[in-house]
Amino acid sequence: MELSDLGFDEWFRLKRDESGTPECGVARVTAVDRERYLVRNEAGELSGEAAGHLLFSAGSSDDLPCVGDWVLVHIHNSGTLAIIHGVIPRRTFFRRKTAGKTVNTQMIAANIDTALIIQSCDQDFNIRRLERYMVMANDGGIEPVFLLSKTDLIDAEALERIKSQIKQAHIGIRVVPFSNRTGSGMDEVKSVFQRGRTYCLLGSSGVGKTTLLNRLMGHEAFETKDVRGKDGKGRHTTARRQLTMLDNGALLIDTPGMRELGIIDAGDGIERSFSDIHELSGRCRFSDCTHTNEPGCAVLAAIQAGTLSSERFNSYLKLAKESEYHRMSYAEKRRKDREFGRMVKSVMKHKKKA
């Protein structure tokens, strides 16, 4: 196997050369379990550990390796252990705000070409959540594709209504309906995957991510569980993020279902995901239009004319406000962290002198 089979192309090669560490080898992170890693290189998959200086110099958890990262390594223990000395810059990423009240970022996966956002045709289908996933994908420079699972649960007319909802919401995204149970649409799903490119499965528990992965691999490689009958919600099957190579040479990262999808500083992602609203904003009479009650507001005019739904506009406002609020909170947290770090260094310096 060559590194190119794992997605290592000229872009990463140039970034690796800029690192100034020619003595290090290159490997790709395939799984992370707390501070333990699995990495893969030309020789195969092996265990990995972060070097002490990498842990010490990391400003936040974002600076540590995540699934999909390319890392600089030294191989030890007769080729069975990789010590990770650095992370090659990420070309793309998928991140979220950490769950709960803590304002921090969590890197889900890196160097993804296409995000496969999966929702099912039952109670899981939600336009607003789809928009949120799109913002997060676009924020990280990843192409989003929408996989609509469990089409066997509805008839053709209901499926067309769902497609129509997506179209009417001005969500410009490729939609691929399929059924794990009947196999309908699987040929189109498989056509998405290309050799040497990296894909990431994103969606709630129970929408069929792991079952789809097993289908793509051609055998039951990962455990699946039935959804709960009382509410149709899934039970967690995927316990960790993991990169797998498919038979056709495509690389696929499966992820656990995420209940919270908080966003931080995703302005560019919001602009790309709501390009219709951004375009309308450029037609407003005033450049600083807030789209509330100003005369000559093209956004309000579109809502009144019925060409822009108020639900989509409210979703845009909500995500933009959330992104900015978390951005400011995170910036304040990092400022306090830096001040604390300087204080600790000052204390240690005076202690040494004493």
N, C-alpha and C positions, 0 to 999 in steps of 0.2 A: 504494500500500500504506500502511496505517495501522500505528502501533505496536501497536495492539490485535491486529492479525493475527499479530504476533510474540509475543503473550502478555503484553503490557503492560496490566495492569488497574489498578483503583483502589488496590489494596494497594501496588503499586510506585509509583504516582503520588504517594501520600502520602509514601512514603519518599524519593522524589525531591525533593518540596517541602521536606522536613525537612533536606535537604543544605545549603540556603542558598547554592546556586550557580545562580541563575536564568539566568545568561549561558551556561551549558553546555547543549548538546543531549543527547539520549538515544539510545543505540544498544545493540544486543545482540551479544555476542560469539558468533560462529559457528564459529571455529576458532582454535587456538593452536599456534604452531610456535616453540618456545623463547621469545624475547622479541618475536616478531612476531605480530600478530593480524589476523584478519578480523572486521569488525563489520558489522552491517546495521541500517539505519534506513529511514525512509519512502522515501528516494531510491534505495536499493539497497545492494549490498555494496561495501565499500571496505577498504583496508589501514588498520591501526591500530598505534600505538606508545604505550607507557606514558610519561607525562610524567616528567621527572627527579624531581620532588618525590614522586610516587607510588612510584617505585622506592626512593627514599631512606627514606621514612617507613614502608615495609612492615616489620612485625615478623617476618613469615615469608612463605613462598611462598603461604600461604593467603590473604594480604591482597591478592595480585595477581589480575588478572582470569583467569577460567577459562571454558570453554565454557558457554554458557547464562546468564552474568552479564549484568545490565544495567549499563551504564557511562555516566559523564558525559564528554562529548567536546566538543572544539573541532574544526571542520572546516577543513582547509587545502588548499593546492595545487589550487585550483579544484574542490573537492569530491572529491578523490581520496585524501586522507589524514586520518585521525581521530587526534588526540592525546587519549589517555585520561587524565583528571584524577582520576577516582575511581570506586569501585565502589558501586553502590546495594546496600543490605543484602540478603542472600540470604534468600528465603523457605524454600527447602529446599536440600539439598546431598547429594552422594554423595562420600564420601571414604574413603581407606584409609591404613594405615600405609605409608610409603615402602618399596619393595622392599629387601631386604638387612637388615643389622644396624643401620643408622641408624634411630634412633627419631624420626621426624618425620611429619607428616601430608601427604598429597597430595590436593588437591582434584581430583576427576575431572570433575565437572560440577555445575552449580547451577541452581536454579529449575526443577526437574523435578517434574511432577505424578505421573507413573507410571513405575516402573522395571519394564521387561520383562526378567525373568530367563529366559534361554534355556539349556536343556540338551537334549541329543539322546537318543534311545531306545537308543543303542548303549552303548559303554563309558563315555561321558561322564556318564550319569545317576548322581547322587550326592546322597542325602538330606542328608548332613552339610554339603556345600558349599551346597546350597539354603538351609539354615538360616543359614549364614554370610552369604550374599547378603541374606537377609531382615533380619538384624540390621543390616547396613550401610544398607539402604534405610530401615528404620524409625528408625534413629538420626538420619537426615537429614530425617525427616518426609515420606518419599515412600511412596506406595501401591505395594506390590509385586504384580505379576501374573506367573504362571509360564507360559512358552510351552514346550511339549514338542515338539521338532522331530524330523524323520526318522521319522515314524510308518510310513512305507512299508517300513521295515526289519524291522518286527515284525508279528505277527498281532493280531487283536482281543483275544484272550485275554491275551497278554503286555501289551498296552496297559492292560487293566483291572487287571492285577497291579501295574503301576506306579502307577496312580491309587490303588489300595488302599493301597500303601505310604505314599503321601503322606497319605492320610486317617488311617491308623493311627498315623502319626507326630504327629498333632494339628497339622499345619501348615495353618492357616486361610488359604488363598490360592486365588484363582481359577486354575484350570488350563485351558489352551487347547492341545490337541494339534493338530499340523498337519504337513503335508509340503510342502516347497518343490518336490519333484520331481513329485508327482501333483496338487498343488493342494488336497488334502483338508484341510478345516478352515480354509482361507484366509478364507472369509467371516466366520467367528467372530473370526479375528485382526483383520481389517479393522474389525470392529464395535467394537474396543477404542478406536480412534483417534477423537478428537473435535477439531473445528476450534478453533484457538487454544490448545490444551493441549500441553504438552511431555512427550515420552516419551524414555526412554533404554534402549538395547539393552545388556544385560550378559550375559556368558557367555564360556566358553573359546573358543579358536581352533578352527574347524572345525565348530561347531554349526549354522552356517547364518545368522549374523547379517547378513552382507553380501548373501547371496543373497535373504534376506527383504526387506532394504531395497530391492534392485533390483525385486523383485516388487511391492512397495508403490508404487514410483515408476513402474512400468509400462515400464521400459527398463533396459538394462545401464549404469547410471550409474557403478557402482563395480566394480573388478576383483575377481574371485573365483578361488580355486585349489582343486583337489581335495585331500581329506585324504590322508594317507599310508596306503597300503594295509596296511602291516605292523602298525600299531597303531591305526589309525582316528583318529589325532590330527591336528588341523588345522595348517596353516601360516599364519603371519600374513598377512592380507590388508589389513585396516584398519590404516593406519600412524599415524593421529592421530584424536583426537576431533573430530567435526564435526557441526554442527547443520544439518539439511536440512528444507525445507518440503515436505510431501506434497501431492498434488493436492487432497485434501479439506481442506487448511488446517491439518492437524495438524503439529506440529514434532517431529522425531525426531533424537536424538543417537546416532550410532553410536560404539562404543568398541572399541579393540584388545582382544584377549583378555588377561586378567590372570592370570598364574600364581600370584601371591601376593595374598592377601586379608586382610592383617593389620588388626586393628581397635584403635582407641584410644579410651578413655573413651566406650564405647557402652552405658552402663548402661540408658538409656531404651530404646534399640533392642533390647537383650536382653530387657528386661521385656515389651515389646510382642510380640516374636517368640516368646517362651516364656510367653505369658499363662496357659497351663494350669498350668505349674509355679509361676508367681507366685501364681495363685489358690490352689493347694494350700498354698503357704507360709503364707498367711493363716489356714489352719486348724490349723497346728501348735500344740502346747500352749505352747511357749515362743516369744516374739517374736524371740529371737536364735538360733533353731534353725539349726544348720549342716547338717542333713539327713544326718548320718553315723550316729549311734547313739543319739540322744536318744529317750526315751520320748514317745509321743504325736506323733510326726512324721508328718504327713499325706502328705508326699512319699514317705517310705520305705514307708508303708502302701499307697500307690497302686502302687508298684513291685512289692511283694509280691503285691498283688491282680491284677497284670497289666494295670491300666488306664493305667499309664505305663511306657514301655519304659526299661530301664536305659541303652540306647544314647542315647536322647534326653536323659536326665538327665545323662549323662556329657558329652554335647555342650554342654549348658547350662553345666556346671561349667567346662569347658575354655575356652569363649568368655568367661565372666565373669572367670576368672583372667587370661586373656590381655589383656582390656580393661583391667583394673585395673593389671596389671604395666606395660603400655605407657603408661598414663595417668601413673603415678608417674614413669616414666623420662622421659617428655616434659616433665612439670612441672619435673623437676630440670634438664633441658637448657635450658628456657626461663629458669630462674633463673640459670644460669651465663651464658647469652647476655646477660641484662640486666646482670649484674655486669660482664661484659666491656665492654658498651656504655658503662656509666657510667665505667669506667676510661679508655676511649679519649677520652671527652668531657673528663674531668679532665686528661688529658695534653695535649690540644689547647688547653685553657683556659690551663694554665700556660705552654705554649709561646708562646701569643700574648702573654702578659704579659711573658715574657722578651724 
